[in-house]
Amino acid sequence: MPPLYAASNTASQLLRHLHPPTAAPVSLPTPATDTFPWDKHDALLMNSEEYRGSWNRTRRDIKDRSASGFDMSLACITAQAGFTDSEIIAVLMAARRKHGDHQQVKHPGYYATTLTKARKLGTVVDQTTDEEPTREQALANLAADLNIPIVNVQLMVSETMPYYLFRFEGGQLIEVPSDAVVTQLTFRRCIFRALHRTPSKISEKQSKSSPLCWDDYVNMIGELGESDPLDSGPNASREGVLLAALEHWFENGNRPVELPPGDVMAPDQPFLRDGKVWFRIDPLLRSLQMTAYRDLTREDIRHRLLRLDAESRKFNVMGRTQRGQADGRRSSKSFWGLPWDDETGLSS
């Protein structure tokens, strides 16, 4: 076995090229630009599976696999290995740059605080504890491992099958059927629809390099969903989500108005007639693009309307110029109708 601090010139040169050290945004201690411990770092990468896993954020044996959790793991390992304060902070900064989240460090004393905690701990035992992680830690671990910004996972109970509602940073949400969660390929396609990026691919089988397999993540999603279920109220089904989206649309500048027989309505305006509220899918979709319901597609809405036994009918509407002004002409447009109660609104 090579000595602990044996240099690896190839790896060292590559790291210097990819992650040139810079000054840390903390008061004390502040590493100089030449204090990155290249030889020690290379030796630990070669000889320490824990350090290598923490540096690459691939470890599965620590309870907190968020960015700050890996920072603490690196700080503990390097403190045990005899790194100086400046060297430890330089390692933490380089790891943040490596994974592209160094700009998320807002607090000026973050690195110094992490270093102080690691010195007090004096061991990495607490990072590999058998204690069950909190729900917040489990969500952070799931987000880190899949490399998608998951904020919450909730179970929705419907009359057909369970669905999992995934909420992401930025307000996006998507419903994933339970059988789609079980199959990783289908799950990744569902997430791509919402985020336009695929989650990290997880090994289908356990191995020495991958102690957790996809089934473990399926169980994790199931436990997270069951711990915060949406099993009450009318919005607990896929159709309920559409009704909630419609109510949001109606309440934000698109309140349906009564339309007497013979009158002509603007094409984008929902209206009331014959005990139903009538609306078109296109203006609804445009309105939802800036809301939490942005991931509903035209086909989603049409399919759910059919499940709600919505009626489809053509109505004459006022023609519009390209600038949106009435041009005096009339045209026929398809509308969808759902039962409406004057006191309670949508009554499906």
SULHUWO-V790607 format. One record per residue. N is the residue number from 0. NEAR is the number of other ideal C-beta (glycine too) atoms within 8 Angstrom. Layout:
# SULHUWO-V790607
<<N/NEAR> <N/NEAR>>
This chain:
# SULHUWO-V790607
<<0/2> <1/6> <2/5> <3/8> <4/7> <5/10> <6/9> <7/10> <8/6> <9/6> <10/9> <11/13> <12/8> <13/8> <14/12> <15/9> <16/6> <17/6> <18/8> <19/5> <20/11> <21/6> <22/7> <23/10> <24/6> <25/12> <26/6> <27/5> <28/9> <29/10> <30/14> <31/7> <32/7> <33/5> <34/11> <35/11> <36/11> <37/10> <38/10> <39/13> <40/12> <41/14> <42/15> <43/14> <44/12> <45/9> <46/8> <47/10> <48/5> <49/10> <50/13> <51/10> <52/11> <53/14> <54/10> <55/6> <56/11> <57/5> <58/11> <59/9> <60/6> <61/12> <62/11> <63/12> <64/13> <65/11> <66/11> <67/8> <68/15> <69/14> <70/12> <71/13> <72/14> <73/15> <74/15> <75/13> <76/14> <77/15> <78/12> <79/9> <80/11> <81/3> <82/10> <83/7> <84/7> <85/11> <86/14> <87/15> <88/16> <89/14> <90/15> <91/14> <92/14> <93/12> <94/13> <95/13> <96/9> <97/9> <98/8> <99/5> <100/8> <101/8> <102/4> <103/7> <104/10> <105/4> <106/6> <107/6> <108/8> <109/10> <110/13> <111/12> <112/9> <113/13> <114/15> <115/8> <116/10> <117/13> <118/8> <119/6> <120/9> <121/6> <122/7> <123/11> <124/6> <125/7> <126/12> <127/8> <128/7> <129/2> <130/5> <131/3> <132/9> <133/6> <134/9> <135/6> <136/12> <137/12> <138/13> <139/12> <140/14> <141/14> <142/12> <143/12> <144/12> <145/11> <146/7> <147/10> <148/8> <149/12> <150/7> <151/9> <152/14> <153/11> <154/15> <155/15> <156/9> <157/10> <158/3> <159/3> <160/7> <161/10> <162/13> <163/15> <164/13> <165/13> <166/12> <167/13> <168/5> <169/5> <170/9> <171/11> <172/12> <173/11> <174/11> <175/12> <176/10> <177/10> <178/8> <179/10> <180/12> <181/7> <182/8> <183/9> <184/6> <185/9> <186/13> <187/11> <188/8> <189/11> <190/15> <191/10> <192/9> <193/12> <194/10> <195/4> <196/7> <197/6> <198/10> <199/6> <200/7> <201/12> <202/10> <203/6> <204/6> <205/7> <206/7> <207/4> <208/3> <209/11> <210/7> <211/10> <212/11> <213/9> <214/6> <215/8> <216/13> <217/10> <218/8> <219/11> <220/12> <221/10> <222/9> <223/13> <224/13> <225/8> <226/7> <227/11> <228/10> <229/12> <230/7> <231/4> <232/6> <233/7> <234/9> <235/11> <236/12> <237/11> <238/10> <239/11> <240/13> <241/14> <242/13> <243/11> <244/13> <245/12> <246/10> <247/11> <248/12> <249/12> <250/6> <251/7> <252/3> <253/10> <254/7> <255/12> <256/8> <257/7> <258/8> <259/5> <260/4> <261/3> <262/6> <263/6> <264/10> <265/8> <266/11> <267/6> <268/8> <269/11> <270/11> <271/10> <272/8> <273/4> <274/4> <275/11> <276/12> <277/13> <278/11> <279/11> <280/10> <281/7> <282/11> <283/13> <284/12> <285/7> <286/11> <287/13> <288/7> <289/5> <290/10> <291/7> <292/11> <293/10> <294/9> <295/11> <296/8> <297/7> <298/6> <299/9> <300/13> <301/9> <302/8> <303/12> <304/11> <305/8> <306/8> <307/11> <308/5> <309/9> <310/8> <311/7> <312/8> <313/6> <314/9> <315/6> <316/12> <317/10> <318/10> <319/10> <320/8> <321/4> <322/4> <323/5> <324/6> <325/8> <326/7> <327/4> <328/6> <329/8> <330/8> <331/7> <332/9> <333/7> <334/11> <335/12> <336/11> <337/14> <338/8> <339/12> <340/8> <341/3> <342/4> <343/5> <344/8> <345/12> <346/8> <347/7>>
